[in-house]
Amino acid sequence: MITFKNLEKKFGKFHVLKNISLMVQPGKITAIVGPNGSGKTTIIKSILGLVKPDSGDILIDDKSILDKYLYRKNIGYMPQSASFPENLTVQEVIKMIADLRNDIIDIESSLIEILNLIPEMNKQIKNLSGGNKQKLSAYIALIFNPSIIILDEPTAGLDPVASSNLKQRILEERTKGKTIILTSHIMSEIEELADNILFLIDGRIVFDGEVKDLIESSGEQKLEKAIANMMTENANGTYN
């Protein structure tokens, strides 16, 4: 479980996280949504140790992670846009990261087939399409069997088959009790995958609960419309 306690963060005059307190449950998929600049990326970077909060705490399994780094070995992270050494092949990148993590993995695992990466293994990164770079990023996020998985726009740029296969794999990881966080601008994807939703506006939590409860409370049939309504209400001053 990941716990945030009264998290605050400013970048200069911009107050990007405002008293954020929540629990991200294991065995659940939690989606973080909100308009641009709402604090989604800052929350993710705070978990990864790339941003240090001004105040408050972040705990994983009841232990603070602030100023620590060993906990990151248990995190699989798929950024929205990954960057790899351009002159290495896909297989070389995978081996390099395994060496850096001091891990032994089965490179020829079923995950390679699921993501259809076999034809790309001996290609240099500079010759990969954007979609195939995304597949490699997904592979690296999942292959080390992390207990926490963070996926930032995981299906962006993927073809329909790869997207469907990846989503199925994400659901399988949930059944293993993993703690999964994802962001997506595709609300139908969040409805398909997520159990819980954290909705941020202007650095504040305006909803933290089950996806179905958000939809029901809005009186709408679809998450996209429910989110749009909440954003309109916030703009009109309903949330303070």
N, C-alpha and C positions, 0 to 999 in steps of 0.2 A: 504494500500500500504506500502511496505517495501522499504526504500531508503537507499542506501549505498553512502557515500560521502568520496571519497579519503581515503579509508581504507588501513591501513598499519599494518602488523604484522610480527614480527620476533620471532623465538625461538632460542636464541643463535645466531649462525652464519647463521641460515637458514631463509631466507627471504621468508615467505610463502604466504603473500598477498602483492601485489604491486600496490598501487594506484587504488583500486577497487571502481568504481562508477557505480551504476546501480539502476534500479527501478524494483521491483517485483510487478506485477499488480494483483489486486483483480479480481476474476472471471476468472482467468487463471491458468493453470497448468504450472509451470516453472521447467524444468529439469536442474540440474547442472551436467555436465559431464566433464570428463578429466582423464588423466592418474593418477595412484597412486602418491601422493605427490603434486598434482596440486593446492591444497587449498580448495577442496570441503568441507571437514570435518571442517576446520577452519571457513569457512563462516557460516556453520550451527551452530557451537558452539558459534560463535559470536552473532548470532540472539538469541540463547537460554541464553546468558549471562554467558556461561561457559568459554569463552575466551574474554579477554578485549583487544581491538585493541591498538596498540601503538599510533596511531593517526587516525584522521578521525572521522566519526560519522555514527550511524545507527539510522534511524527514522522509527517509525511505525505511520502511519496517521499523519505525520509531527511533531511528538514529539520524541525527543531523548530518547533512551532506556538505554543509558550508565549509569552505576551505579544505575539503577532502577531494580525493580523485579516484581511489581504488574502486569505489562503487560503480564507476562508469563502465567497468568490464562487464557488468550485468545489464547494460543498456544496448539495444540495437536501434540505430538512428538512420532513418531514410530522409535526407533533406529534399526540399523541393527541386533543387538543382545541385547535383553533386559535381565535384571537380576531382579528376584523377590525373596522374602524370600522363601526358599525351602520347609519349613514345613507348609506353608499356602496353603489352597485350592484356586482354581481359584476364587470362589465366595468371599472368604475372602480377597483376594488381591484387587478385584474390590471395595469391601466395604471400605477397608483400604484407598485406593487412593481417593475415594469419600469423606471420612472423612477428609483426609489431605487437600483436595481442598475446604472443606466446601461446597460441592455440593450435591444436591439430584438428583439421576438418576434412570431411570427405568432399573433395571438390566435385566429384562426379555424382553428387547426391540427386535425389529426385527433384529438388528445387531447381536445378539447372534445366531439367526437362519441362517443369511446370512453367518456367519463365521463357522457355525456348531460347536459351542462351548457348546451346551446344554449337550452332553454326558461327557464333561470334568469339569463341574462346581464344582463337589465335589471331584475332584482329587487334590492331593497335587502337587505343582509345580515340585517337584523333580521327579514325575512320569509322567510328560508330555513329549511328543516328541518335538523335535526342532520346527517342523511345528506348533504344537498347542501352544507353547510359542509365536510364531509369531502371531498367531490368537489373543491371549490375548493382545499382544502389540498393534495390530491394533485396537482392541476393545477399549482399554483405550485411544488411540490417537483420536478416533472419537466420543466416547459416550458423551463427555462433550460439544458437539456442539461448538467447538472453531472456531474463525474467521480466524485463521492461522493454516494450517496443514503442518507439515514437516514429510516426509516419506523417510527413508533411506533404500534403497533396500527392498521395501515393500512386494514383492512377493517371496523373497528368502526363500526356504524351504517349501513353500506352495504347497499343492496338486493342480491339475488343476482346480477342482471345486472351491475351496477356493480362488485361484488366480483370476479366472474369476469373482467371486462374489465381491471380494475386489476391483478390477479394476472398475467394474460397480458402486460400491458405491463411489469411488473416483470421477468418472465423475459426479455423482449426486451431490456431495458436490460442485463441480465447478459451477453447475447451480444455487446454492444458493448464489453465489458471494464470496465464500471463496477464500482466498489467499493460494495457494497450491504449495509447493516446494517438489520435489522428486529427489532422485538420483537412478540410476540403471545402471548396466553394460549390461543390455539387451536392445540393441538399438531398437529392434522391439517393445518393451514395451513402450519406450519413444515415438516412432512414433505413437503408439496407444493412448497414454494418453496426451502427452504434447502439449501445444500450443506454448510455447516459450522455448528457450534453451540458457543456459549460458555455454559456452565452455571455460574451463580454461586450461592453460598450464603454468607450472612453476610460479604459483601465479599471472598470468596476464590473462585478458580477451582477447580471440582471436575471439570470436563471441558472440554477445548478440542480439537475435532477434527471429523471428518465425522459427519453425522447418522446415517448407516448404521452407523458403527462404534459409536456409543453404543448403538443399538438392539441390535446383535449382541452386544456385550459384556454386556448386561443379560440376555440369554437370552429377551427378550420379542419380541413381534411388532409392537408399536406404540410410538411415541415417548412417548405419554402415560403408559403403564405404566412404561416405562424411567425416565422422569423421576421418577415417584412413588416407585419403588424407591430411587433415589439419594437422594431427600429423606428417606426413612425411614432409610436407612443412615446418613446424616449425623446425623439426630436421635439415633441410637443410638450415635454416637461413632465411626463407621467412618472419617470424614474429619476430619483435624485440621489 
